[in-house]
Amino acid sequence: MGGMESILEQHAANIADEIESKMDDILDEVPDQVALLPDEDLEKIDPQVLRMTRLTTEMVHELMWDLGRPGAVADMTLMTRIEDATEMLGDVLSSLPESEEE
């Protein structure tokens, strides 16, 4: 019976490896980036304005993060708004292009 058991265990391990490999392929997929407008229809942004927008957003994001620490704010409604603002600021930061200086 030991031989049959080891064969089944090996078969199960092979199936698990195959599933894991396929799941890794699926989980590693990255969606295509989609622009709502073609490049020729996009507006140009002054690089200085973009840098200031990034700097301001980073500063406010850090402030919101600090305010969102446990115990920093007692009002739960305000705490929820701080958490939402922090998440939204993070989304803005991730959507801004990186500057050449970074």
N, CA, C and O atoms as a Tinker XYZ file with bonds, in Angstrom:
   408  protein
     1  N      0.822000   -1.194000    0.000000    73     2
     2  CA     0.000000    0.000000    0.000000    64     1     3
     3  C      0.862000    1.251000    0.000000    63     2     4     5
     4  O      0.433000    2.285000   -0.512000    81     3
     5  N      2.073000    1.187000    0.564000    73     3     6
     6  CA     2.972000    2.330000    0.618000    64     5     7
     7  C      3.347000    2.830000   -0.762000    63     6     8     9
     8  O      3.473000    4.037000   -0.974000    81     7
     9  N      3.530000    1.896000   -1.722000    73     7    10
    10  CA     3.895000    2.291000   -3.081000    64     9    11
    11  C      2.792000    3.080000   -3.751000    63    10    12    13
    12  O      3.056000    4.091000   -4.403000    81    11
    13  N      1.555000    2.630000   -3.598000    73    11    14
    14  CA     0.406000    3.310000   -4.191000    64    13    15
    15  C      0.228000    4.687000   -3.559000    63    14    16    17
    16  O     -0.086000    5.660000   -4.245000    81    15
    17  N      0.432000    4.759000   -2.249000    73    15    18
    18  CA     0.284000    6.025000   -1.532000    64    17    19
    19  C      1.313000    7.045000   -2.024000    63    18    20    21
    20  O      0.978000    8.210000   -2.234000    81    19
    21  N      2.555000    6.612000   -2.207000    73    19    22
    22  CA     3.592000    7.544000   -2.669000    64    21    23
    23  C      3.335000    7.982000   -4.110000    63    22    24    25
    24  O      3.621000    9.121000   -4.476000    81    23
    25  N      2.795000    7.072000   -4.927000    73    23    26
    26  CA     2.447000    7.434000   -6.306000    64    25    27
    27  C      1.358000    8.499000   -6.308000    63    26    28    29
    28  O      1.436000    9.476000   -7.053000    81    27
    29  N      0.337000    8.303000   -5.466000    73    27    30
    30  CA    -0.754000    9.279000   -5.380000    64    29    31
    31  C     -0.258000   10.618000   -4.831000    63    30    32    33
    32  O     -0.670000   11.677000   -5.303000    81    31
    33  N      0.625000   10.566000   -3.838000    73    31    34
    34  CA     1.179000   11.802000   -3.284000    64    33    35
    35  C      1.992000   12.547000   -4.337000    63    34    36    37
    36  O      1.904000   13.770000   -4.441000    81    35
    37  N      2.778000   11.816000   -5.113000    73    35    38
    38  CA     3.577000   12.438000   -6.171000    64    37    39
    39  C      2.666000   13.047000   -7.229000    63    38    40    41
    40  O      2.916000   14.152000   -7.710000    81    39
    41  N      1.612000   12.325000   -7.587000    73    39    42
    42  CA     0.653000   12.826000   -8.573000    64    41    43
    43  C     -0.024000   14.095000   -8.047000    63    42    44    45
    44  O     -0.192000   15.064000   -8.787000    81    43
    45  N     -0.409000   14.083000   -6.777000    73    43    46
    46  CA    -1.037000   15.259000   -6.167000    64    45    47
    47  C     -0.062000   16.437000   -6.145000    63    46    48    49
    48  O     -0.460000   17.574000   -6.398000    81    47
    49  N      1.205000   16.172000   -5.845000    73    47    50
    50  CA     2.216000   17.235000   -5.823000    64    49    51
    51  C      2.404000   17.820000   -7.219000    63    50    52    53
    52  O      2.548000   19.033000   -7.369000    81    51
    53  N      2.402000   16.959000   -8.245000    73    51    54
    54  CA     2.535000   17.440000   -9.623000    64    53    55
    55  C      1.348000   18.318000  -10.016000    63    54    56    57
    56  O      1.518000   19.357000  -10.654000    81    55
    57  N      0.157000   17.894000   -9.632000    73    55    58
    58  CA    -1.043000   18.687000   -9.926000    64    57    59
    59  C     -0.965000   20.032000   -9.211000    63    58    60    61
    60  O     -1.276000   21.069000   -9.796000    81    59
    61  N     -0.551000   20.015000   -7.949000    73    59    62
    62  CA    -0.431000   21.257000   -7.180000    64    61    63
    63  C      0.584000   22.197000   -7.822000    63    62    64    65
    64  O      0.345000   23.402000   -7.907000    81    63
    65  N      1.719000   21.655000   -8.276000    73    63    66
    66  CA     2.736000   22.478000   -8.943000    64    65    67
    67  C      2.190000   23.089000  -10.230000    63    66    68    69
    68  O      2.442000   24.256000  -10.530000    81    67
    69  N      1.441000   22.287000  -10.984000    73    67    70
    70  CA     0.867000   22.775000  -12.238000    64    69    71
    71  C     -0.141000   23.891000  -11.978000    63    70    72    73
    72  O     -0.149000   24.902000  -12.680000    81    71
    73  N     -0.989000   23.706000  -10.970000    73    71    74
    74  CA    -1.977000   24.729000  -10.619000    64    73    75
    75  C     -1.271000   25.997000  -10.152000    63    74    76    77
    76  O     -1.642000   27.103000  -10.547000    81    75
    77  N     -0.255000   25.834000   -9.311000    73    75    78
    78  CA     0.486000   26.988000   -8.808000    64    77    79
    79  C      1.138000   27.759000   -9.954000    63    78    80    81
    80  O      1.125000   28.989000   -9.964000    81    79
    81  N      1.701000   27.042000  -10.909000    73    79    82
    82  CA     2.337000   27.680000  -12.062000    64    81    83
    83  C      1.318000   28.472000  -12.876000    63    82    84    85
    84  O      1.577000   29.608000  -13.274000    81    83
    85  N      0.158000   27.865000  -13.120000    73    83    86
    86  CA    -0.882000   28.556000  -13.888000    64    85    87
    87  C     -1.416000   29.760000  -13.125000    63    86    88    89
    88  O     -1.678000   30.804000  -13.724000    81    87
    89  N     -1.581000   29.628000  -11.809000    73    87    90
    90  CA    -2.061000   30.750000  -10.999000    64    89    91
    91  C     -1.034000   31.881000  -10.990000    63    90    92    93
    92  O     -1.408000   33.052000  -11.042000    81    91
    93  N      0.257000   31.543000  -10.926000    73    91    94
    94  CA     1.299000   32.570000  -10.980000    64    93    95
    95  C      1.210000   33.352000  -12.286000    63    94    96    97
    96  O      1.321000   34.578000  -12.292000    81    95
    97  N      1.007000   32.630000  -13.400000    73    95    98
    98  CA     0.871000   33.299000  -14.691000    64    97    99
    99  C     -0.327000   34.243000  -14.687000    63    98   100   101
   100  O     -0.242000   35.367000  -15.182000    81    99
   101  N     -1.437000   33.782000  -14.129000    73    99   102
   102  CA    -2.647000   34.606000  -14.084000    64   101   103
   103  C     -2.437000   35.817000  -13.185000    63   102   104   105
   104  O     -2.797000   36.935000  -13.554000    81   103
   105  N     -1.857000   35.602000  -12.005000    73   103   106
   106  CA    -1.677000   36.693000  -11.052000    64   105   107
   107  C     -0.609000   37.681000  -11.494000    63   106   108   109
   108  O     -0.615000   38.828000  -11.047000    81   107
   109  N      0.305000   37.265000  -12.357000    73   107   110
   110  CA     1.351000   38.161000  -12.845000    64   109   111
   111  C      0.899000   38.997000  -14.039000    63   110   112   113
   112  O      1.626000   39.886000  -14.482000    81   111
   113  N     -0.295000   38.721000  -14.563000    73   111   114
   114  CA    -0.787000   39.487000  -15.705000    64   113   115
   115  C     -0.994000   40.940000  -15.294000    63   114   116   117
   116  O     -1.488000   41.223000  -14.202000    81   115
   117  N     -0.615000   41.848000  -16.174000    73   115   118
   118  CA    -0.793000   43.273000  -15.935000    64   117   119
   119  C     -1.744000   43.794000  -17.006000    63   118   120   121
   120  O     -1.537000   43.544000  -18.193000    81   119
   121  N     -2.773000   44.511000  -16.598000    73   119   122
   122  CA    -3.706000   45.023000  -17.602000    64   121   123
   123  C     -3.035000   46.086000  -18.474000    63   122   124   125
   124  O     -2.109000   46.770000  -18.039000    81   123
   125  N     -3.514000   46.211000  -19.693000    73   123   126
   126  CA    -3.007000   47.241000  -20.589000    64   125   127
   127  C     -3.367000   48.608000  -20.031000    63   126   128   129
   128  O     -4.450000   48.801000  -19.479000    81   127
   129  N     -2.435000   49.565000  -20.184000    73   127   130
   130  CA    -2.752000   50.923000  -19.777000    64   129   131
   131  C     -3.688000   51.514000  -20.815000    63   130   132   133
   132  O     -3.499000   51.341000  -22.019000    81   131
   133  N     -4.690000   52.206000  -20.329000    73   131   134
   134  CA    -5.689000   52.771000  -21.219000    64   133   135
   135  C     -5.713000   54.280000  -21.022000    63   134   136   137
   136  O     -5.867000   54.759000  -19.899000    81   135
   137  N     -5.562000   55.023000  -22.101000    73   135   138
   138  CA    -5.699000   56.474000  -22.052000    64   137   139
   139  C     -7.072000   56.815000  -22.604000    63   138   140   141
   140  O     -7.511000   56.252000  -23.607000    81   139
   141  N     -7.739000   57.736000  -21.941000    73   139   142
   142  CA    -9.064000   58.114000  -22.400000    64   141   143
   143  C     -9.004000   58.934000  -23.683000    63   142   144   145
   144  O     -9.933000   58.911000  -24.491000    81   143
   145  N     -7.904000   59.658000  -23.861000    73   143   146
   146  CA    -7.744000   60.480000  -25.056000    64   145   147
   147  C     -6.469000   60.084000  -25.785000    63   146   148   149
   148  O     -5.494000   59.678000  -25.153000    81   147
   149  N     -6.466000   60.199000  -27.112000    73   147   150
   150  CA    -5.212000   59.974000  -27.831000    64   149   151
   151  C     -4.202000   61.069000  -27.451000    63   150   152   153
   152  O     -4.594000   62.160000  -27.038000    81   151
   153  N     -2.918000   60.774000  -27.592000    73   151   154
   154  CA    -1.869000   61.720000  -27.196000    64   153   155
   155  C     -2.057000   63.105000  -27.802000    63   154   156   157
   156  O     -1.827000   64.111000  -27.131000    81   155
   157  N     -2.470000   63.167000  -29.053000    73   155   158
   158  CA    -2.603000   64.477000  -29.713000    64   157   159
   159  C     -3.725000   65.324000  -29.104000    63   158   160   161
   160  O     -3.737000   66.542000  -29.281000    81   159
   161  N     -4.664000   64.701000  -28.391000    73   159   162
   162  CA    -5.759000   65.441000  -27.762000    64   161   163
   163  C     -5.478000   65.796000  -26.303000    63   162   164   165
   164  O     -6.271000   66.498000  -25.675000    81   163
   165  N     -4.368000   65.322000  -25.764000    73   163   166
   166  CA    -4.041000   65.612000  -24.369000    64   165   167
   167  C     -3.455000   67.011000  -24.248000    63   166   168   169
   168  O     -2.740000   67.474000  -25.136000    81   167
   169  N     -3.763000   67.679000  -23.144000    73   167   170
   170  CA    -3.229000   69.013000  -22.883000    64   169   171
   171  C     -1.844000   68.899000  -22.273000    63   170   172   173
   172  O     -1.575000   67.986000  -21.491000    81   171
   173  N     -0.969000   69.823000  -22.629000    73   171   174
   174  CA     0.372000   69.868000  -22.042000    64   173   175
   175  C      0.284000   70.558000  -20.682000    63   174   176   177
   176  O     -0.470000   71.515000  -20.508000    81   175
   177  N      1.060000   70.062000  -19.725000    73   175   178
   178  CA     1.104000   70.656000  -18.389000    64   177   179
   179  C      2.510000   71.184000  -18.159000    63   178   180   181
   180  O      3.502000   70.505000  -18.423000    81   179
   181  N      2.570000   72.409000  -17.660000    73   179   182
   182  CA     3.862000   73.019000  -17.333000    64   181   183
   183  C      4.566000   72.126000  -16.314000    63   182   184   185
   184  O      3.978000   71.799000  -15.283000    81   183
   185  N      5.812000   71.723000  -16.576000    73   183   186
   186  CA     6.530000   70.838000  -15.644000    64   185   187
   187  C      6.617000   71.397000  -14.223000    63   186   188   189
   188  O      6.592000   70.634000  -13.257000    81   187
   189  N      6.720000   72.733000  -14.088000    73   187   190
   190  CA     6.768000   73.343000  -12.751000    64   189   191
   191  C      5.444000   73.127000  -12.010000    63   190   192   193
   192  O      5.433000   72.834000  -10.814000    81   191
   193  N      4.344000   73.273000  -12.724000    73   191   194
   194  CA     3.026000   73.058000  -12.114000    64   193   195
   195  C      2.892000   71.599000  -11.693000    63   194   196   197
   196  O      2.361000   71.303000  -10.622000    81   195
   197  N      3.366000   70.703000  -12.521000    73   195   198
   198  CA     3.302000   69.282000  -12.198000    64   197   199
   199  C      4.144000   68.965000  -10.966000    63   198   200   201
   200  O      3.711000   68.211000  -10.095000    81   199
   201  N      5.359000   69.545000  -10.891000    73   199   202
   202  CA     6.213000   69.326000   -9.712000    64   201   203
   203  C      5.550000   69.868000   -8.449000    63   202   204   205
   204  O      5.573000   69.218000   -7.404000    81   203
   205  N      4.954000   71.073000   -8.547000    73   203   206
   206  CA     4.293000   71.664000   -7.385000    64   205   207
   207  C      3.078000   70.829000   -6.980000    63   206   208   209
   208  O      2.815000   70.651000   -5.791000    81   207
   209  N      2.346000   70.323000   -7.954000    73   207   210
   210  CA     1.194000   69.465000   -7.657000    64   209   211
   211  C      1.644000   68.211000   -6.929000    63   210   212   213
   212  O      1.026000   67.804000   -5.945000    81   211
   213  N      2.716000   67.597000   -7.409000    73   211   214
   214  CA     3.242000   66.385000   -6.762000    64   213   215
   215  C      3.718000   66.707000   -5.350000    63   214   216   217
   216  O      3.390000   65.979000   -4.413000    81   215
   217  N      4.485000   67.783000   -5.177000    73   215   218
   218  CA     5.010000   68.153000   -3.863000    64   217   219
   219  C      3.874000   68.422000   -2.871000    63   218   220   221
   220  O      3.898000   67.938000   -1.739000    81   219
   221  N      2.883000   69.198000   -3.309000    73   219   222
   222  CA     1.749000   69.516000   -2.441000    64   221   223
   223  C      0.968000   68.260000   -2.083000    63   222   224   225
   224  O      0.604000   68.057000   -0.925000    81   223
   225  N      0.715000   67.424000   -3.070000    73   223   226
   226  CA    -0.039000   66.196000   -2.822000    64   225   227
   227  C      0.724000   65.270000   -1.889000    63   226   228   229
   228  O      0.122000   64.650000   -1.012000    81   227
   229  N      2.041000   65.162000   -2.060000    73   227   230
   230  CA     2.847000   64.334000   -1.156000    64   229   231
   231  C      2.775000   64.855000    0.277000    63   230   232   233
   232  O      2.629000   64.078000    1.221000    81   231
   233  N      2.878000   66.189000    0.437000    73   231   234
   234  CA     2.853000   66.780000    1.769000    64   233   235
   235  C      1.500000   66.540000    2.451000    63   234   236   237
   236  O      1.447000   66.140000    3.615000    81   235
   237  N      0.417000   66.784000    1.724000    73   235   238
   238  CA    -0.917000   66.584000    2.298000    64   237   239
   239  C     -1.165000   65.096000    2.557000    63   238   240   241
   240  O     -1.805000   64.744000    3.548000    81   239
   241  N     -0.670000   64.222000    1.682000    73   239   242
   242  CA    -0.807000   62.775000    1.879000    64   241   243
   243  C     -0.117000   62.354000    3.175000    63   242   244   245
   244  O     -0.677000   61.582000    3.953000    81   243
   245  N      1.095000   62.858000    3.411000    73   243   246
   246  CA     1.814000   62.541000    4.653000    64   245   247
   247  C      1.069000   63.068000    5.873000    63   246   248   249
   248  O      0.998000   62.390000    6.897000    81   247
   249  N      0.509000   64.285000    5.769000    73   247   250
   250  CA    -0.272000   64.853000    6.873000    64   249   251
   251  C     -1.494000   63.988000    7.167000    63   250   252   253
   252  O     -1.780000   63.685000    8.326000    81   251
   253  N     -2.209000   63.593000    6.125000    73   251   254
   254  CA    -3.391000   62.742000    6.312000    64   253   255
   255  C     -2.987000   61.401000    6.918000    63   254   256   257
   256  O     -3.692000   60.869000    7.776000    81   255
   257  N     -1.858000   60.856000    6.476000    73   255   258
   258  CA    -1.367000   59.588000    7.018000    64   257   259
   259  C     -1.103000   59.736000    8.515000    63   258   260   261
   260  O     -1.484000   58.873000    9.306000    81   259
   261  N     -0.444000   60.843000    8.904000    73   259   262
   262  CA    -0.155000   61.085000   10.322000    64   261   263
   263  C     -1.443000   61.256000   11.128000    63   262   264   265
   264  O     -1.551000   60.739000   12.240000    81   263
   265  N     -2.408000   61.972000   10.578000    73   263   266
   266  CA    -3.686000   62.159000   11.275000    64   265   267
   267  C     -4.463000   60.851000   11.380000    63   266   268   269
   268  O     -5.261000   60.673000   12.301000    81   267
   269  N     -4.235000   59.947000   10.449000    73   267   270
   270  CA    -4.957000   58.679000   10.431000    64   269   271
   271  C     -4.417000   57.636000   11.389000    63   270   272   273
   272  O     -4.981000   56.548000   11.497000    81   271
   273  N     -3.334000   57.949000   12.089000    73   271   274
   274  CA    -2.787000   56.997000   13.062000    64   273   275
   275  C     -3.793000   56.763000   14.183000    63   274   276   277
   276  O     -4.535000   57.674000   14.549000    81   275
   277  N     -3.823000   55.553000   14.727000    73   275   278
   278  CA    -4.743000   55.271000   15.839000    64   277   279
   279  C     -4.509000   56.234000   17.001000    63   278   280   281
   280  O     -3.377000   56.441000   17.439000    81   279
   281  N     -5.599000   56.815000   17.486000    73   279   282
   282  CA    -5.536000   57.714000   18.631000    64   281   283
   283  C     -5.307000   59.168000   18.275000    63   282   284   285
   284  O     -5.453000   60.030000   19.142000    81   283
   285  N     -4.952000   59.478000   17.029000    73   283   286
   286  CA    -4.683000   60.867000   16.647000    64   285   287
   287  C     -5.976000   61.673000   16.550000    63   286   288   289
   288  O     -5.986000   62.869000   16.840000    81   287
   289  N     -7.060000   61.028000   16.145000    73   287   290
   290  CA    -8.355000   61.696000   15.993000    64   289   291
   291  C     -9.420000   60.817000   16.640000    63   290   292   293
   292  O     -9.492000   59.617000   16.374000    81   291
   293  N    -10.254000   61.432000   17.501000    73   291   294
   294  CA   -11.269000   60.661000   18.223000    64   293   295
   295  C    -12.584000   60.546000   17.448000    63   294   296   297
   296  O    -13.291000   59.549000   17.597000    81   295
   297  N    -12.924000   61.527000   16.637000    73   295   298
   298  CA   -14.190000   61.552000   15.901000    64   297   299
   299  C    -14.142000   60.526000   14.769000    63   298   300   301
   300  O    -13.345000   60.663000   13.841000    81   299
   301  N    -14.991000   59.501000   14.843000    73   299   302
   302  CA   -14.969000   58.417000   13.851000    64   301   303
   303  C    -15.359000   58.898000   12.452000    63   302   304   305
   304  O    -14.826000   58.407000   11.457000    81   303
   305  N    -16.290000   59.859000   12.372000    73   303   306
   306  CA   -16.676000   60.385000   11.064000    64   305   307
   307  C    -15.492000   61.095000   10.423000    63   306   308   309
   308  O    -15.214000   60.917000    9.237000    81   307
   309  N    -14.801000   61.899000   11.220000    73   307   310
   310  CA   -13.618000   62.591000   10.719000    64   309   311
   311  C    -12.526000   61.587000   10.359000    63   310   312   313
   312  O    -11.830000   61.753000    9.358000    81   311
   313  N    -12.380000   60.561000   11.165000    73   311   314
   314  CA   -11.368000   59.535000   10.900000    64   313   315
   315  C    -11.638000   58.853000    9.553000    63   314   316   317
   316  O    -10.711000   58.600000    8.783000    81   315
   317  N    -12.902000   58.559000    9.278000    73   315   318
   318  CA   -13.274000   57.937000    8.003000    64   317   319
   319  C    -12.943000   58.866000    6.842000    63   318   320   321
   320  O    -12.436000   58.420000    5.812000    81   319
   321  N    -13.229000   60.154000    7.004000    73   319   322
   322  CA   -12.917000   61.129000    5.951000    64   321   323
   323  C    -11.411000   61.238000    5.729000    63   322   324   325
   324  O    -10.954000   61.375000    4.594000    81   323
   325  N    -10.644000   61.177000    6.816000    73   323   326
   326  CA    -9.184000   61.231000    6.705000    64   325   327
   327  C     -8.674000   60.007000    5.948000    63   326   328   329
   328  O     -7.815000   60.127000    5.074000    81   327
   329  N     -9.200000   58.834000    6.283000    73   327   330
   330  CA    -8.790000   57.608000    5.591000    64   329   331
   331  C     -9.126000   57.680000    4.104000    63   330   332   333
   332  O     -8.314000   57.297000    3.261000    81   331
   333  N    -10.330000   58.174000    3.781000    73   331   334
   334  CA   -10.733000   58.305000    2.378000    64   333   335
   335  C     -9.833000   59.293000    1.637000    63   334   336   337
   336  O     -9.403000   59.029000    0.514000    81   335
   337  N     -9.551000   60.440000    2.276000    73   335   338
   338  CA    -8.694000   61.453000    1.648000    64   337   339
   339  C     -7.287000   60.912000    1.431000    63   338   340   341
   340  O     -6.669000   61.172000    0.399000    81   339
   341  N     -6.783000   60.160000    2.403000    73   339   342
   342  CA    -5.445000   59.581000    2.279000    64   341   343
   343  C     -5.389000   58.630000    1.093000    63   342   344   345
   344  O     -4.434000   58.649000    0.317000    81   343
   345  N     -6.407000   57.805000    0.957000    73   343   346
   346  CA    -6.451000   56.862000   -0.166000    64   345   347
   347  C     -6.541000   57.603000   -1.498000    63   346   348   349
   348  O     -5.866000   57.240000   -2.462000    81   347
   349  N     -7.377000   58.640000   -1.550000    73   347   350
   350  CA    -7.526000   59.405000   -2.786000    64   349   351
   351  C     -6.228000   60.125000   -3.156000    63   350   352   353
   352  O     -5.851000   60.164000   -4.327000    81   351
   353  N     -5.549000   60.691000   -2.163000    73   351   354
   354  CA    -4.274000   61.358000   -2.429000    64   353   355
   355  C     -3.235000   60.357000   -2.932000    63   354   356   357
   356  O     -2.441000   60.673000   -3.818000    81   355
   357  N     -3.243000   59.163000   -2.370000    73   355   358
   358  CA    -2.345000   58.115000   -2.850000    64   357   359
   359  C     -2.632000   57.766000   -4.303000    63   358   360   361
   360  O     -1.711000   57.541000   -5.088000    81   359
   361  N     -3.922000   57.723000   -4.660000    73   359   362
   362  CA    -4.298000   57.456000   -6.051000    64   361   363
   363  C     -3.799000   58.566000   -6.976000    63   362   364   365
   364  O     -3.302000   58.297000   -8.070000    81   363
   365  N     -3.939000   59.826000   -6.521000    73   363   366
   366  CA    -3.451000   60.954000   -7.319000    64   365   367
   367  C     -1.947000   60.832000   -7.524000    63   366   368   369
   368  O     -1.451000   60.988000   -8.640000    81   367
   369  N     -1.220000   60.550000   -6.439000    73   367   370
   370  CA     0.239000   60.429000   -6.540000    64   369   371
   371  C      0.650000   59.315000   -7.496000    63   370   372   373
   372  O      1.592000   59.477000   -8.271000    81   371
   373  N     -0.045000   58.202000   -7.446000    73   371   374
   374  CA     0.330000   57.088000   -8.322000    64   373   375
   375  C     -0.009000   57.376000   -9.780000    63   374   376   377
   376  O      0.570000   56.765000  -10.678000    81   375
   377  N     -0.941000   58.301000  -10.030000    73   375   378
   378  CA    -1.303000   58.607000  -11.413000    64   377   379
   379  C     -0.444000   59.713000  -12.014000    63   378   380   381
   380  O     -0.400000   59.867000  -13.234000    81   379
   381  N      0.244000   60.492000  -11.163000    73   379   382
   382  CA     1.104000   61.556000  -11.685000    64   381   383
   383  C      2.387000   60.957000  -12.250000    63   382   384   385
   384  O      2.950000   60.025000  -11.676000    81   383
   385  N      2.843000   61.493000  -13.372000    73   383   386
   386  CA     4.113000   60.989000  -13.912000    64   385   387
   387  C      5.267000   61.368000  -12.990000    63   386   388   389
   388  O      5.231000   62.399000  -12.319000    81   387
   389  N      6.281000   60.525000  -12.971000    73   387   390
   390  CA     7.474000   60.806000  -12.169000    64   389   391
   391  C      8.248000   61.938000  -12.832000    63   390   392   393
   392  O      8.312000   62.022000  -14.058000    81   391
   393  N      8.837000   62.808000  -12.014000    73   391   394
   394  CA     9.659000   63.874000  -12.588000    64   393   395
   395  C     11.027000   63.317000  -12.954000    63   394   396   397
   396  O     11.442000   62.272000  -12.453000    81   395
   397  N     11.713000   64.023000  -13.825000    73   395   398
   398  CA    13.027000   63.570000  -14.280000    64   397   399
   399  C     14.050000   63.623000  -13.160000    63   398   400   401
   400  O     15.039000   62.892000  -13.194000    81   399
   401  N     13.824000   64.493000  -12.148000    73   399   402
   402  CA    14.783000   64.676000  -11.063000    64   401   403
   403  C     14.797000   63.513000  -10.097000    63   402   404   405
   404  O     15.790000   63.320000   -9.395000    81   403
   405  N     13.719000   62.721000  -10.034000    73   403   406
   406  CA    13.611000   61.648000   -9.046000    64   405   407
   407  C     14.376000   60.434000   -9.470000    63   406   408
   408  O     14.392000   59.434000   -8.753000    81   407
